[in-house]
Amino acid sequence: MMKYLLTLLFALAVKGCVGQNANISNRYFPESFLFGAATAAYQIEGGWNEDGKGESMWDRFVHDNPSRVADRQSGDVACDSYHKWREDIQLLKELGVKLYRFSIAWTRIMPDGTPAVINQAGIDYYKNFIQELRANDIEPLVTLYHWDLPQHLLELGGWLNVQTADYFAEYARVVFENLGPYVKLWATVNEPKTTCMNGHGWGTHAPGLKLIGDGVYQCAYVQLLAHAKAWRVYDEEFRASQGGKISLVLDCTWAEPASDSALDAEAAERDLQFNLGWYANPVYRGNWPQEMIDRIANRSSLEGYPFSRLPEFTPEQIDLVNGTFDYFGLNMYTASLVQWQDDSPISIPDYSLDKNTNNYVSPDWPKSVSDWLTSYPSGMRKLLNWVNNKYHPSEIFVTENGWSDNGQLDDQGRLTYLQSYLSNMLDAILEDGINVVGYTTWSFMDNFEWHLGYTEKFGILQVDFNSPNRTRTFKSSGKWYQRLATTRCLLDQCVD
């Protein structure tokens, strides 16, 4: 994920730049706007094998080979939120947020991912957690899947097996039955592109497969079917009685044309289609982006395939997937410059050759505060406009956006990053008429950052991982965000 470049890209830019507010909006966020924070089960909960919980593919991935993680650590304990959840809710209340996005560990509900065994202890844990959130006037936004597939389902083929979509739908049904009366906002699958690219293409995430030319497309196909089936379960069986909203969460790096040339603009648009459009088009418009269909089919043919490496949706599957949204969930961290390049010669199949754009970061951006403030954060506004113009969602939630560092309490880089990106988001709301209704920053607290372990820290609260108590402490950014959630103003003073 591009978010892991943030420390490198901005370390020089933010040094001493806090307080330079010339480019920060001095207007208020709408009264209805929801400020929140986000986490994920495997990254914070710990308790990996307690109270009937089964083994996830991330449990197996890190236990079998600790060297897969930068610091050889795991999520076995993580932030110990499984035991410290009441404290966490009080910290959320102190933070002043009205929205908390978290995920459910599939294996706490169904230890092997199948309906053969339903774990009541897991259901009770999440029910108590959600009810306590609501008692503290915090709206839960519950993600059904944030990368922790049950190990048993992985052994059946995981996200390369079409039947996994049916298992996911049944898991969703059990969750809706038990927790749906207390939840109004649902997300089905978080960042399917990251699961597919990192886990099935580059091999850095569980399950560690390197199938960059075909597995990434099969993974996308199955995850979209899984999302759609879960959405249909909610829509047909639970919406009338529970009255909630449900969508999936997609991630995208803004693609900025490297120049004013028409070719660079075409390359940037293709990059967006191969990233966000890959997953958004089937849901919001029906079927894959046409450029993906054409390019992958053409290269597949030249490579000797009698079929396209991009799976073809049947007409019935197109109808199943199309329209399965109630809002647009968007994760956005950064941007890149995109330059046209001629098609590469036919060789080993590869997603990057199918897309065939030259992505890079301007050498000016980390060196100049003014360039950084205008180039990177403006990608937020541009991406929101692109999403709005392409897919016309009634509502958008920015469900992840954040900055990584070493975890220091005086995290001025993160504070400046958040202030700048939120300013561009506010401009999109007030000047462009984009209906962004909520924002959950990544992340509420430092946690296990997948293959980077605890070497990257995204939290606005610090977690002391050397302490058995996993002590939480507000960082400078947390105190600033606390004030923002109360005043709805990015600066010390705003105007109406």
C-alpha positions as CSV (number, residue, x, y, z in Angstrom):
1,M,0.0,0.0,0.0
2,M,1.2,3.5,-0.9
3,K,0.6,4.7,2.7
4,Y,3.9,3.0,3.7
5,L,5.7,5.6,1.6
6,L,4.5,8.5,3.7
7,T,7.3,8.6,6.2
8,L,10.0,8.7,3.5
9,L,8.2,11.1,1.3
10,F,7.3,13.7,3.8
11,A,9.9,13.5,6.5
12,L,11.8,16.5,5.2
13,A,8.7,18.4,4.1
14,V,7.1,18.6,7.5
15,K,10.1,19.6,9.5
16,G,9.2,22.9,11.1
17,C,6.2,23.5,8.9
18,V,3.4,23.2,11.5
19,G,1.7,26.6,11.9
20,Q,2.1,27.5,8.3
21,N,-1.6,27.7,7.7
22,A,-1.9,29.8,4.6
23,N,-3.4,26.9,2.6
24,I,-5.7,25.5,5.4
25,S,-9.4,26.2,5.2
26,N,-10.7,28.5,7.9
27,R,-14.3,27.4,7.5
28,Y,-16.4,25.0,9.6
29,F,-17.3,21.5,8.8
30,P,-21.1,21.0,8.5
31,E,-22.8,20.2,11.8
32,S,-23.9,16.8,10.5
33,F,-20.4,15.7,9.6
34,L,-19.2,12.7,11.5
35,F,-15.6,12.7,12.8
36,G,-14.3,9.3,13.7
37,A,-11.3,6.9,13.9
38,A,-10.6,3.5,12.5
39,T,-8.9,0.2,13.4
40,A,-9.0,-3.5,12.4
41,A,-9.4,-6.7,14.4
42,Y,-6.1,-8.4,13.7
43,Q,-4.2,-5.2,14.1
44,I,-5.4,-4.3,17.6
45,E,-7.4,-7.1,19.3
46,G,-4.8,-9.8,20.3
47,G,-6.4,-12.7,22.1
48,W,-5.7,-14.7,19.0
49,N,-6.7,-18.1,20.3
50,E,-9.0,-17.2,23.2
51,D,-12.6,-18.0,24.0
52,G,-13.2,-20.3,21.0
53,K,-11.6,-18.1,18.3
54,G,-10.2,-20.0,15.4
55,E,-7.0,-19.6,13.4
56,S,-6.9,-16.9,10.6
57,M,-4.6,-16.9,7.6
58,W,-2.6,-14.1,9.3
59,D,-2.1,-16.2,12.4
60,R,-0.7,-19.0,10.3
61,F,1.3,-16.6,8.0
62,V,3.2,-15.0,10.9
63,H,3.6,-18.1,13.1
64,D,5.0,-20.3,10.3
65,N,7.6,-17.8,9.3
66,P,8.2,-14.8,11.5
67,S,10.7,-13.4,9.0
68,R,7.7,-12.4,6.9
69,V,7.3,-9.5,9.3
70,A,9.8,-6.7,9.5
71,D,10.4,-7.0,13.3
72,R,9.4,-10.7,13.4
73,Q,6.4,-9.8,15.6
74,S,2.7,-10.8,15.3
75,G,-0.8,-9.8,16.2
76,D,-1.0,-12.4,19.0
77,V,-1.4,-9.6,21.6
78,A,-1.2,-6.4,19.5
79,C,-2.9,-3.6,21.5
80,D,-4.7,-6.2,23.7
81,S,-8.0,-4.5,22.8
82,Y,-9.8,-7.8,23.2
83,H,-9.3,-7.3,27.0
84,K,-9.0,-3.5,27.1
85,W,-12.1,-2.7,25.0
86,R,-13.8,-0.7,27.8
87,E,-10.8,1.5,28.2
88,D,-10.7,2.0,24.4
89,I,-14.3,3.1,24.3
90,Q,-13.6,5.7,27.1
91,L,-10.6,7.0,25.1
92,L,-12.8,7.3,22.0
93,K,-15.3,9.2,24.1
94,E,-12.5,11.4,25.4
95,L,-11.4,12.0,21.9
96,G,-14.8,13.3,21.1
97,V,-15.5,11.3,17.9
98,K,-19.0,10.2,17.0
99,L,-18.0,7.4,14.6
100,Y,-15.8,4.4,15.2
101,R,-14.9,2.0,12.3
102,F,-13.6,-1.4,13.4
103,S,-13.7,-4.9,12.0
104,I,-15.0,-8.2,13.2
105,A,-12.7,-11.2,13.3
106,W,-14.5,-13.8,11.2
107,T,-12.9,-16.6,13.2
108,R,-14.3,-15.3,16.5
109,I,-17.8,-15.8,15.1
110,M,-17.1,-19.0,13.0
111,P,-13.8,-20.6,14.1
112,D,-13.2,-22.3,10.8
113,G,-15.1,-19.9,8.7
114,T,-18.0,-22.3,8.1
115,P,-21.5,-22.5,9.7
116,A,-20.6,-25.8,11.3
117,V,-19.7,-24.1,14.6
118,I,-21.0,-20.7,15.7
119,N,-19.0,-19.3,18.6
120,Q,-21.4,-17.6,21.0
121,A,-18.5,-16.1,23.0
122,G,-17.4,-14.2,19.9
123,I,-20.9,-12.9,19.2
124,D,-21.3,-11.8,22.9
125,Y,-17.9,-10.0,22.7
126,Y,-18.9,-7.8,19.7
127,K,-22.4,-7.3,21.0
128,N,-21.2,-6.0,24.3
129,F,-18.6,-3.8,22.5
130,I,-21.2,-2.3,20.1
131,Q,-23.8,-1.7,22.8
132,E,-21.1,0.1,24.9
133,L,-20.2,2.3,21.9
134,R,-23.8,3.3,21.5
135,A,-24.2,4.0,25.2
136,N,-21.4,6.5,24.8
137,D,-23.0,8.1,21.7
138,I,-20.5,6.7,19.3
139,E,-21.9,5.2,16.0
140,P,-20.2,1.9,15.0
141,L,-19.2,1.4,11.4
142,V,-18.6,-2.3,11.3
143,T,-16.4,-4.0,8.7
144,L,-17.1,-7.7,8.1
145,Y,-13.7,-8.5,6.6
146,H,-10.4,-6.7,7.1
147,W,-7.9,-9.3,5.6
148,D,-8.1,-12.1,8.3
149,L,-9.6,-15.0,6.3
150,P,-10.2,-18.2,8.3
151,Q,-7.2,-20.6,7.7
152,H,-9.6,-23.4,6.9
153,L,-11.1,-21.5,4.1
154,L,-7.6,-20.6,2.8
155,E,-6.9,-24.3,2.6
156,L,-10.0,-24.7,0.5
157,G,-8.6,-22.2,-1.9
158,G,-9.3,-18.9,-0.2
159,W,-10.1,-15.9,-2.4
160,L,-9.2,-18.0,-5.5
161,N,-12.1,-20.3,-4.8
162,V,-15.5,-19.0,-5.9
163,Q,-17.2,-20.9,-3.1
164,T,-15.6,-18.6,-0.6
165,A,-18.2,-16.0,-1.6
166,D,-20.9,-18.3,-0.4
167,Y,-19.1,-18.9,2.9
168,F,-18.8,-15.1,3.3
169,A,-22.5,-14.6,2.7
170,E,-23.3,-17.1,5.4
171,Y,-20.9,-15.5,7.8
172,A,-22.5,-12.1,7.0
173,R,-26.0,-13.5,7.7
174,V,-25.0,-14.8,11.1
175,V,-23.5,-11.4,12.0
176,F,-26.5,-9.5,10.8
177,E,-28.9,-11.8,12.7
178,N,-27.0,-11.2,16.0
179,L,-25.5,-7.7,15.7
180,G,-27.6,-6.0,13.1
181,P,-30.2,-4.6,15.5
182,Y,-27.4,-2.4,17.0
183,V,-25.6,-1.4,13.8
184,K,-26.6,1.1,11.2
185,L,-23.4,1.3,9.1
186,W,-21.8,-1.8,7.6
187,A,-18.8,-2.4,5.3
188,T,-18.4,-5.8,3.7
189,V,-14.8,-6.0,2.5
190,N,-12.0,-3.6,3.2
191,E,-9.5,-2.8,0.5
192,P,-10.0,-5.9,-1.7
193,K,-7.2,-4.6,-4.0
194,T,-4.7,-4.7,-1.2
195,T,-5.7,-8.3,-0.2
196,C,-5.4,-9.3,-3.9
197,M,-2.2,-7.4,-4.8
198,N,-0.2,-7.8,-1.6
199,G,-1.5,-11.3,-0.7
200,H,-1.9,-12.9,-4.1
201,G,0.4,-10.8,-6.4
202,W,3.5,-9.6,-4.6
203,G,3.4,-12.1,-1.7
204,T,4.1,-9.7,1.1
205,H,0.8,-10.3,2.9
206,A,-1.0,-13.5,3.8
207,P,-1.4,-15.9,2.1
208,G,2.0,-15.0,0.5
209,L,1.2,-16.0,-3.1
210,K,2.9,-14.5,-6.1
211,L,0.4,-14.7,-8.9
212,I,0.7,-11.2,-10.3
213,G,-0.6,-12.1,-13.8
214,D,-3.7,-14.1,-13.0
215,G,-4.3,-14.7,-9.3
216,V,-4.8,-11.0,-8.6
217,Y,-7.7,-11.0,-11.1
218,Q,-9.3,-14.2,-9.8
219,C,-9.0,-12.8,-6.2
220,A,-10.8,-9.6,-7.3
221,Y,-13.5,-11.6,-9.0
222,V,-14.3,-13.7,-5.9
223,Q,-14.1,-10.9,-3.4
224,L,-16.6,-8.8,-5.5
225,L,-19.0,-11.8,-5.6
226,A,-18.6,-12.2,-1.8
227,H,-19.3,-8.5,-1.3
228,A,-22.4,-8.7,-3.5
229,K,-23.8,-11.8,-1.9
230,A,-23.4,-10.3,1.6
231,W,-25.0,-7.1,0.4
232,R,-28.0,-9.0,-1.1
233,V,-28.4,-10.9,2.1
234,Y,-28.7,-7.7,4.1
235,D,-30.9,-6.0,1.5
236,E,-33.3,-8.9,1.1
237,E,-33.5,-10.2,4.7
238,F,-32.5,-7.5,7.1
239,R,-32.8,-4.0,5.7
240,A,-36.5,-3.6,6.3
241,S,-36.2,-4.4,10.0
242,Q,-32.8,-3.0,10.8
243,G,-32.7,0.1,8.5
244,G,-28.9,0.2,8.0
245,K,-26.6,1.0,5.1
246,I,-24.0,-1.3,3.7
247,S,-21.2,-0.9,1.1
248,L,-17.6,-2.0,0.5
249,V,-14.5,0.1,1.2
250,L,-12.0,0.7,-1.6
251,D,-8.6,2.3,-1.6
252,C,-6.9,4.5,-4.2
253,T,-3.8,6.6,-4.6
254,W,-4.5,9.7,-6.6
255,A,-3.0,9.6,-10.1
256,E,-1.7,13.0,-11.1
257,P,-0.7,13.4,-14.8
258,A,3.1,14.1,-14.9
259,S,2.5,16.9,-17.5
260,D,-0.2,18.7,-19.4
261,S,0.1,16.3,-22.3
262,A,-2.9,14.3,-23.5
263,L,-0.9,11.1,-23.3
264,D,-0.1,11.6,-19.6
265,A,-3.7,12.5,-18.9
266,E,-4.7,9.2,-20.6
267,A,-2.1,7.3,-18.6
268,A,-3.4,8.8,-15.3
269,E,-7.0,7.9,-16.1
270,R,-5.9,4.3,-17.0
271,D,-4.1,4.1,-13.7
272,L,-7.2,5.1,-11.8
273,Q,-9.3,2.6,-13.7
274,F,-6.8,-0.2,-13.0
275,N,-6.8,0.7,-9.3
276,L,-10.2,2.1,-8.1
277,G,-12.2,1.4,-11.2
278,W,-11.2,-2.3,-11.1
279,Y,-13.4,-2.8,-8.0
280,A,-15.8,0.2,-8.2
281,N,-17.0,-0.2,-11.8
282,P,-18.6,-3.6,-11.3
283,V,-20.4,-2.4,-8.2
284,Y,-21.4,1.2,-9.2
285,R,-21.6,0.8,-13.0
286,G,-21.7,-2.9,-13.9
287,N,-18.7,-5.0,-15.1
288,W,-15.0,-4.3,-15.2
289,P,-13.7,-1.0,-16.7
290,Q,-13.8,-1.5,-20.5
291,E,-10.1,-0.6,-20.8
292,M,-9.2,-3.4,-18.4
293,I,-11.3,-5.8,-20.3
294,D,-9.8,-4.8,-23.7
295,R,-6.1,-4.5,-22.6
296,I,-6.0,-7.8,-20.6
297,A,-7.8,-9.7,-23.3
298,N,-5.5,-8.4,-25.9
299,R,-2.3,-9.2,-24.0
300,S,-3.7,-12.6,-22.9
301,S,-4.2,-13.5,-26.6
302,L,-0.7,-12.4,-27.6
303,E,0.7,-14.4,-24.7
304,G,-1.0,-17.6,-26.1
305,Y,-4.1,-17.7,-23.9
306,P,-7.4,-18.9,-25.5
307,F,-9.2,-16.8,-22.9
308,S,-8.6,-13.6,-20.9
309,R,-6.7,-13.7,-17.7
310,L,-9.4,-11.3,-16.3
311,P,-12.4,-13.5,-15.4
312,E,-15.6,-12.8,-17.2
313,F,-18.7,-12.1,-15.2
314,T,-21.8,-13.9,-16.4
315,P,-24.9,-11.8,-17.1
316,E,-26.3,-13.2,-13.8
317,Q,-23.2,-12.2,-11.9
318,I,-23.2,-8.7,-13.4
319,D,-26.8,-8.3,-12.1
320,L,-25.7,-9.7,-8.8
321,V,-22.9,-7.2,-8.3
322,N,-24.2,-4.1,-10.0
323,G,-25.9,-1.7,-7.6
324,T,-24.7,-3.3,-4.3
325,F,-23.9,-0.1,-2.5
326,D,-25.5,2.5,-0.2
327,Y,-22.5,4.8,0.1
328,F,-19.0,5.0,-1.2
329,G,-16.3,4.0,1.3
330,L,-12.9,5.5,0.2
331,N,-9.4,5.0,1.7
332,M,-6.9,7.6,0.5
333,Y,-3.3,8.2,1.7
334,T,-1.2,9.8,-1.0
335,A,-0.6,10.4,-4.7
336,S,1.8,9.7,-7.5
337,L,2.7,11.3,-10.8
338,V,1.8,9.2,-13.8
339,Q,3.5,9.3,-17.1
340,W,2.6,7.6,-20.4
341,Q,4.8,4.8,-21.7
342,D,4.5,2.7,-24.8
343,D,3.2,-0.8,-24.3
344,S,5.8,-3.3,-23.1
345,P,6.8,-6.3,-25.2
346,I,4.8,-9.5,-24.6
347,S,6.5,-11.5,-21.8
348,I,5.5,-13.2,-18.6
349,P,1.9,-12.0,-17.7
350,D,1.9,-9.2,-15.1
351,Y,-0.7,-6.8,-13.8
352,S,1.8,-3.9,-14.1
353,L,2.4,-4.7,-17.8
354,D,-1.4,-4.9,-18.3
355,K,-1.7,-1.4,-16.8
356,N,1.6,-0.1,-18.3
357,T,1.9,3.3,-16.7
358,N,5.0,4.9,-15.3
359,N,4.2,5.9,-11.7
360,Y,6.7,7.9,-9.6
361,V,7.0,10.6,-7.0
362,S,8.2,14.1,-7.8
363,P,11.6,14.8,-6.3
364,D,10.3,18.3,-5.3
365,W,7.5,17.0,-3.1
366,P,9.6,15.9,0.0
367,K,11.8,19.0,-0.2
368,S,9.3,21.9,-0.5
369,V,6.6,22.5,2.1
370,S,4.6,24.6,-0.4
371,D,4.8,21.9,-3.1
372,W,3.9,19.2,-0.6
373,L,0.9,21.2,0.7
374,T,-0.4,21.9,-2.7
375,S,0.5,18.6,-4.5
376,Y,-0.3,15.7,-2.1
377,P,-3.2,16.9,-0.1
378,S,-4.9,18.3,-3.2
379,G,-5.1,14.7,-4.4
380,M,-7.8,14.2,-1.8
381,R,-10.0,16.8,-3.3
382,K,-9.3,15.6,-6.9
383,L,-10.0,12.0,-6.0
384,L,-13.3,12.9,-4.3
385,N,-14.3,14.8,-7.4
386,W,-13.3,11.9,-9.7
387,V,-15.3,9.4,-7.6
388,N,-18.3,11.7,-7.5
389,N,-18.2,12.3,-11.3
390,K,-17.7,8.6,-12.2
391,Y,-20.0,6.9,-9.8
392,H,-22.4,9.5,-8.4
393,P,-22.8,8.1,-4.9
394,S,-25.3,9.7,-2.7
395,E,-22.8,9.7,0.2
396,I,-19.1,9.3,0.6
397,F,-17.3,8.2,3.8
398,V,-13.5,8.7,3.8
399,T,-12.8,5.6,5.8
400,E,-9.0,5.7,6.1
401,N,-6.5,8.5,5.8
402,G,-3.3,8.8,7.8
403,W,0.4,9.2,8.3
404,S,3.1,6.9,9.6
405,D,6.1,7.7,11.7
406,N,8.1,6.1,14.6
407,G,5.4,6.6,17.2
408,Q,6.7,9.7,18.9
409,L,4.2,11.7,21.1
410,D,5.1,15.0,19.5
411,D,4.0,14.0,16.0
412,Q,3.9,17.3,14.2
413,G,4.2,15.6,10.8
414,R,1.0,13.7,11.3
415,L,-0.8,16.8,12.6
416,T,0.2,18.8,9.5
417,Y,-0.7,15.9,7.2
418,L,-4.2,15.5,8.7
419,Q,-4.8,19.3,8.8
420,S,-3.8,19.6,5.1
421,Y,-5.8,16.6,3.8
422,L,-8.8,17.5,5.8
423,S,-8.6,21.0,4.5
424,N,-8.8,19.7,0.9
425,M,-11.7,17.4,1.9
426,L,-13.5,20.4,3.3
427,D,-13.0,22.3,0.1
428,A,-14.5,19.4,-1.8
429,I,-17.5,19.5,0.5
430,L,-18.1,23.3,0.6
431,E,-16.8,24.4,-2.8
432,D,-17.4,21.4,-5.0
433,G,-20.6,20.1,-3.4
434,I,-19.3,16.6,-2.8
435,N,-21.4,14.9,-0.1
436,V,-18.7,13.6,2.2
437,V,-20.6,12.8,5.4
438,G,-18.0,11.2,7.6
439,Y,-14.2,10.6,8.1
440,T,-12.4,8.0,10.1
441,T,-8.7,8.6,10.4
442,W,-6.3,5.8,10.3
443,S,-5.7,5.1,13.0
444,F,-7.1,5.5,16.4
445,M,-4.0,4.0,18.0
446,D,-0.7,2.5,17.0
447,N,-1.1,-1.1,16.0
448,F,0.3,-4.1,14.1
449,E,0.9,-2.9,10.5
450,W,0.9,-6.2,8.8
451,H,4.2,-7.1,7.1
452,L,5.8,-4.0,8.7
453,G,4.9,-5.2,12.2
454,Y,5.4,-2.4,14.8
455,T,8.0,-0.6,12.8
456,E,5.3,1.8,11.4
457,K,3.0,3.8,13.6
458,F,-0.2,5.4,12.3
459,G,-2.0,6.1,15.6
460,I,-3.1,9.4,17.0
461,L,-2.8,7.6,20.3
462,Q,0.6,6.1,21.2
463,V,0.6,2.4,22.4
464,D,3.6,1.3,24.5
465,F,4.2,-2.2,23.1
466,N,6.9,-2.8,25.7
467,S,4.4,-2.5,28.5
468,P,2.3,-5.5,29.5
469,N,-0.5,-3.0,30.0
470,R,-0.1,-1.6,26.4
471,T,-0.4,1.9,27.8
472,R,-2.3,4.4,25.6
473,T,-1.3,8.1,25.5
474,F,-2.6,10.9,23.4
475,K,-0.2,12.3,20.9
476,S,-0.1,15.9,19.7
477,S,-2.2,14.9,16.7
478,G,-4.7,13.2,19.0
479,K,-5.1,16.4,21.1
480,W,-5.5,18.4,17.9
481,Y,-8.1,15.9,16.5
482,Q,-9.9,16.1,19.8
483,R,-10.2,19.8,19.4
484,L,-11.3,19.5,15.8
485,A,-14.0,17.0,16.7
486,T,-15.4,19.5,19.2
487,T,-15.0,22.8,17.3
488,R,-15.3,21.4,13.7
489,C,-12.6,23.9,12.8
490,L,-9.1,23.0,11.4
491,L,-7.5,26.2,12.8
492,D,-7.7,28.0,16.1
493,Q,-10.4,30.2,14.7
494,C,-12.8,29.8,11.8
495,V,-15.5,31.8,10.0
496,D,-19.0,30.8,9.1
